Amino acid sequence: MNTLIEAKELSCFYGIVLGLNNVSFSIPPGITGLVGPNGAGKSTLIKLVTGQLAPSSGELKVFGEQPLNNPGLLSRIGYCPEREQLPKDLKPIDWLRSLAALSGVPWKETASRAESALGKARLDDVHWKKRIGSYSKGMKQRVKLAQALLHEPELIVLDEPMNGLDPGGRAEFGAILKELRKEGTSILISSHILHELEFLCGGFLILNWGRALASGSQLEIRQSMTRWSDEISIRCGDAAALAAHLQVHGVLRGFLADREALTVWVKNPETFLDSWPKLLEGCPVEVYELRNKNQSLSSIFERMTK
């Protein structure tokens, strides 16, 4: 299947409050980052995908089916909500066994199913019989992920799963998700930690004020933007000498030289980048890297939402 989630003119309103406004997009299998500021419509979309809300208009399909009131489809989806609603007095192994039984798993199989889910979430078995209330934030996030994996879904939907994690915890959580993807599970993940998503996701959906601004890979989104940023970073052997060389060509509006790093503001980004090899002719300075400011996910997001 080439399309995992597809929306056509999808809208969702809470009375007069806008959730999503006439959005259309398609998301392929893989790991997709759902990006947007607070109030962008991310949580609304997640609730629509997981069958918790009905569209006000338009159409949403997951695996080619509408999620609302569709138990067969929802059995193929795992959901990890942002809010923490774990039973503090229960041990994770007991809680997951109960959830597995409620999902229709025979009781004699619930232990192995719970242990498998906790193993995939990389929660050490030393902690399986400790009460959840004694867990750290990172351990609780792993229990939530294990709960989402319990019924072996084809798609897991994660709403801000890295909140409260330190850099090491976020890196390990990302490694878990990559391993799940290798096993064939698709992932839709919402997060404000853009630099983590940049290295984790193959595609993105950018939302703002209930509208879909762009979808696709980072390169596809970048290519869809109307122009490059006029701020360019250059790593080189002698920043001051390179700045003097470029000044002669009259292509700069300004520059900031700091030893081996040169930041330039150019008059026409497209022309500057196209003519870059010719601009370097006769320049004695070694150039190691040229980076347009808005190539990163954070820069793309900032420009699009503004």
C-alpha positions as CSV (number, residue, x, y, z in Angstrom):
1,M,0.0,0.0,0.0
2,N,1.5,3.4,-1.1
3,T,-0.9,5.5,1.1
4,L,-1.2,4.9,4.8
5,I,-3.4,7.9,5.7
6,E,-5.3,10.1,3.3
7,A,-7.4,13.2,3.9
8,K,-9.6,15.0,1.3
9,E,-11.0,18.4,2.2
10,L,-11.1,17.3,5.9
11,S,-12.5,19.7,8.5
12,C,-13.2,19.3,12.1
13,F,-14.8,22.0,14.4
14,Y,-15.6,22.1,18.1
15,G,-18.7,24.3,17.9
16,I,-17.3,27.5,16.6
17,V,-13.7,26.5,17.5
18,L,-11.5,25.5,14.5
19,G,-9.7,22.2,14.7
20,L,-8.9,21.4,11.1
21,N,-10.0,23.5,8.1
22,N,-10.3,21.8,4.7
23,V,-7.0,20.0,4.7
24,S,-5.9,17.5,2.1
25,F,-2.8,15.3,2.2
26,S,-1.5,11.8,1.9
27,I,1.0,10.0,4.2
28,P,2.9,6.9,3.0
29,P,4.0,4.0,5.2
30,G,7.1,4.8,7.3
31,I,7.8,7.2,10.1
32,T,6.0,10.5,9.7
33,G,6.5,13.6,11.9
34,L,3.4,15.7,12.7
35,V,4.7,19.2,13.2
36,G,3.0,22.5,14.2
37,P,2.7,25.0,17.0
38,N,0.2,24.7,19.8
39,G,-3.3,25.0,18.4
40,A,-2.2,23.9,14.9
41,G,-4.6,21.0,14.8
42,K,-2.2,18.1,15.6
43,S,-4.2,16.7,18.4
44,T,-7.4,17.0,16.4
45,L,-5.9,15.0,13.6
46,I,-4.6,12.3,15.9
47,K,-8.1,11.9,17.4
48,L,-9.5,11.7,13.9
49,V,-7.0,9.0,12.9
50,T,-7.6,7.0,16.0
51,G,-11.4,7.2,15.7
52,Q,-12.1,9.4,18.7
53,L,-13.6,12.2,16.7
54,A,-16.0,12.4,13.7
55,P,-15.0,14.8,10.8
56,S,-17.3,17.8,10.4
57,S,-16.8,17.5,6.6
58,G,-14.5,15.9,4.1
59,E,-13.0,12.5,4.3
60,L,-10.2,10.7,6.2
61,K,-9.1,7.2,5.5
62,V,-6.5,5.0,7.2
63,F,-5.5,1.8,5.4
64,G,-8.3,2.8,3.0
65,E,-11.0,2.8,5.6
66,Q,-12.7,5.4,7.8
67,P,-11.6,5.1,11.4
68,L,-14.8,6.3,13.1
69,N,-16.9,3.3,14.6
70,N,-14.6,0.8,12.8
71,P,-13.3,-1.7,15.4
72,G,-11.7,-3.8,12.8
73,L,-9.5,-0.9,11.6
74,L,-8.8,0.3,15.1
75,S,-7.4,-3.1,16.0
76,R,-4.6,-2.4,13.5
77,I,-3.7,1.0,15.2
78,G,-1.8,1.5,18.5
79,Y,-2.2,4.9,20.3
80,C,0.1,6.5,22.9
81,P,-1.6,9.7,24.2
82,E,0.2,12.7,25.4
83,R,-1.5,12.7,28.8
84,E,-0.2,10.3,31.4
85,Q,-3.0,8.2,32.8
86,L,-1.1,5.1,34.0
87,P,-2.4,3.2,37.1
88,K,0.2,4.1,39.8
89,D,-0.5,1.2,42.1
90,L,-0.2,-1.5,39.4
91,K,2.8,-3.2,38.1
92,P,3.2,-2.9,34.3
93,I,3.3,-6.6,33.6
94,D,-0.1,-7.0,35.4
95,W,-1.6,-3.9,33.8
96,L,-0.6,-5.0,30.3
97,R,-1.9,-8.5,30.9
98,S,-5.3,-7.1,31.8
99,L,-5.3,-4.9,28.7
100,A,-4.4,-7.8,26.5
101,A,-7.3,-9.9,28.0
102,L,-9.7,-7.0,27.3
103,S,-8.5,-7.0,23.7
104,G,-9.5,-10.6,23.4
105,V,-6.1,-12.3,23.9
106,P,-6.6,-15.7,25.8
107,W,-5.4,-15.3,29.4
108,K,-2.7,-18.0,29.1
109,E,-1.1,-15.9,26.3
110,T,-1.3,-12.5,28.0
111,A,1.9,-12.9,29.9
112,S,4.0,-13.6,26.8
113,R,2.3,-10.8,24.9
114,A,2.9,-8.3,27.8
115,E,6.5,-9.3,28.1
116,S,7.1,-9.0,24.3
117,A,5.6,-5.4,24.3
118,L,7.7,-4.4,27.3
119,G,10.8,-5.9,25.7
120,K,10.2,-3.9,22.4
121,A,9.9,-0.8,24.5
122,R,13.2,-1.7,26.1
123,L,11.9,-1.6,29.7
124,D,14.3,-3.7,31.7
125,D,12.6,-6.8,33.2
126,V,14.1,-5.8,36.6
127,H,11.3,-3.1,36.7
128,W,8.4,-5.2,35.4
129,K,7.2,-6.1,38.9
130,K,7.7,-2.6,40.5
131,R,4.7,-0.3,40.8
132,I,4.3,2.2,38.0
133,G,4.0,5.1,40.5
134,S,7.7,4.6,41.4
135,Y,8.9,5.0,37.7
136,S,10.8,7.9,36.2
137,K,9.2,9.9,33.4
138,G,11.3,8.0,30.8
139,M,10.2,4.6,32.2
140,K,6.5,5.7,32.1
141,Q,6.9,6.7,28.5
142,R,8.1,3.2,27.8
143,V,5.1,1.6,29.5
144,K,2.8,3.8,27.4
145,L,4.6,2.7,24.3
146,A,4.4,-1.0,25.4
147,Q,0.6,-0.5,25.8
148,A,0.4,0.8,22.3
149,L,2.3,-2.2,21.0
150,L,0.5,-4.8,23.0
151,H,-1.9,-5.9,20.2
152,E,0.9,-5.8,17.6
153,P,-0.5,-3.0,15.5
154,E,0.5,-2.0,11.9
155,L,0.4,1.7,12.8
156,I,1.2,3.4,16.1
157,V,0.2,7.0,16.7
158,L,2.4,8.8,19.3
159,D,1.4,12.2,20.7
160,E,4.4,14.0,22.2
161,P,6.1,10.8,23.4
162,M,9.4,12.5,24.1
163,N,8.1,15.1,26.5
164,G,10.2,15.2,29.7
165,L,12.9,12.9,28.4
166,D,16.6,13.9,28.6
167,P,18.7,13.8,25.4
168,G,19.9,10.3,26.1
169,G,16.4,9.1,26.7
170,R,15.1,10.8,23.5
171,A,17.9,9.2,21.5
172,E,17.1,5.7,22.8
173,F,13.4,6.3,22.2
174,G,14.2,7.2,18.6
175,A,16.2,4.0,18.3
176,I,13.2,2.0,19.5
177,L,11.0,3.6,16.9
178,K,13.5,2.9,14.1
179,E,13.7,-0.7,15.1
180,L,9.9,-0.9,15.0
181,R,9.9,0.5,11.5
182,K,12.5,-2.1,10.4
183,E,10.0,-4.7,11.6
184,G,7.3,-3.2,9.4
185,T,5.4,-0.9,11.8
186,S,4.5,2.5,10.5
187,I,4.6,5.5,12.9
188,L,2.8,8.8,13.1
189,I,4.6,10.9,15.8
190,S,3.8,14.4,17.0
191,S,6.6,16.3,18.7
192,H,7.9,19.8,19.4
193,I,11.5,18.6,19.5
194,L,12.1,19.2,15.8
195,H,15.8,18.3,15.7
196,E,14.9,14.8,17.0
197,L,12.2,14.4,14.3
198,E,14.6,15.6,11.6
199,F,16.9,12.5,12.1
200,L,14.0,10.1,12.8
201,C,11.3,10.7,10.2
202,G,11.2,10.0,6.5
203,G,8.4,12.5,5.9
204,F,6.5,15.3,7.6
205,L,3.1,17.0,7.8
206,I,3.3,20.6,8.8
207,L,0.1,22.1,10.3
208,N,-0.7,25.7,11.4
209,W,-4.0,27.2,12.4
210,G,-5.9,24.1,11.3
211,R,-4.4,24.1,7.8
212,A,-1.9,21.8,6.1
213,L,1.0,23.9,5.0
214,A,3.1,21.1,3.5
215,S,3.6,17.3,3.4
216,G,6.3,15.1,2.1
217,S,10.0,14.5,2.8
218,Q,12.2,17.3,4.1
219,L,13.7,17.8,0.6
220,E,10.2,17.8,-1.1
221,I,8.9,20.4,1.4
222,R,12.1,22.5,0.9
223,Q,11.7,22.4,-2.9
224,S,8.0,23.4,-2.6
225,M,9.0,26.7,-0.9
226,T,9.0,29.8,-3.1
227,R,12.5,30.9,-2.3
228,W,15.7,30.3,-0.4
229,S,16.6,32.1,2.8
230,D,18.9,35.1,2.2
231,E,21.1,34.0,5.2
232,I,23.9,31.5,4.3
233,S,26.5,30.0,6.5
234,I,29.9,29.2,5.1
235,R,32.7,27.2,6.8
236,C,36.0,28.1,5.4
237,G,39.7,28.5,6.1
238,D,39.7,32.3,6.3
239,A,36.3,34.0,6.8
240,A,37.5,37.6,6.5
241,A,39.4,36.9,3.3
242,L,36.4,35.1,1.7
243,A,34.1,37.9,2.7
244,A,36.5,40.4,1.0
245,H,36.5,38.3,-2.1
246,L,32.7,38.1,-2.3
247,Q,32.3,41.8,-1.6
248,V,34.2,42.5,-4.9
249,H,31.4,40.7,-6.8
250,G,28.7,42.8,-5.2
251,V,26.5,39.9,-4.2
252,L,26.3,40.6,-0.4
253,R,24.0,42.8,1.6
254,G,26.1,42.1,4.7
255,F,28.3,39.5,6.4
256,L,29.6,38.4,9.8
257,A,33.1,36.8,9.9
258,D,34.2,34.7,12.9
259,R,37.5,32.9,12.3
260,E,36.5,29.9,10.1
261,A,32.8,30.7,10.0
262,L,31.3,33.2,7.7
263,T,27.6,34.2,7.7
264,V,26.5,36.2,4.7
265,W,23.2,37.9,3.8
266,V,22.8,37.9,0.0
267,K,20.8,40.1,-2.4
268,N,19.4,37.2,-4.4
269,P,19.7,33.7,-2.8
270,E,18.9,31.7,-6.0
271,T,21.4,33.7,-8.1
272,F,24.0,33.5,-5.4
273,L,23.7,29.7,-5.1
274,D,23.6,29.1,-8.8
275,S,26.7,31.2,-9.4
276,W,28.6,29.9,-6.3
277,P,31.2,27.9,-8.3
278,K,32.0,30.9,-10.5
279,L,32.1,33.2,-7.5
280,L,34.9,31.0,-6.1
281,E,37.1,31.3,-9.2
282,G,40.4,32.9,-8.2
283,C,39.6,32.8,-4.5
284,P,42.6,31.4,-2.4
285,V,40.4,30.5,0.6
286,E,39.5,26.8,1.1
287,V,35.7,26.4,1.5
288,Y,34.5,23.3,3.4
289,E,30.8,23.7,3.7
290,L,28.0,26.0,2.5
291,R,24.7,25.8,4.2
292,N,21.5,27.7,3.5
293,K,19.8,28.7,6.8
294,N,16.4,27.2,6.0
295,Q,17.5,23.7,5.1
296,S,17.0,22.4,8.6
297,L,13.5,21.3,9.7
298,S,13.5,24.0,12.4
299,S,14.2,26.7,9.8
300,I,11.6,25.3,7.3
301,F,9.0,25.2,10.1
302,E,9.8,28.7,11.3
303,R,9.5,30.2,7.8
304,M,6.3,28.3,6.9
305,T,4.5,29.1,10.1
306,K,5.4,32.8,9.9
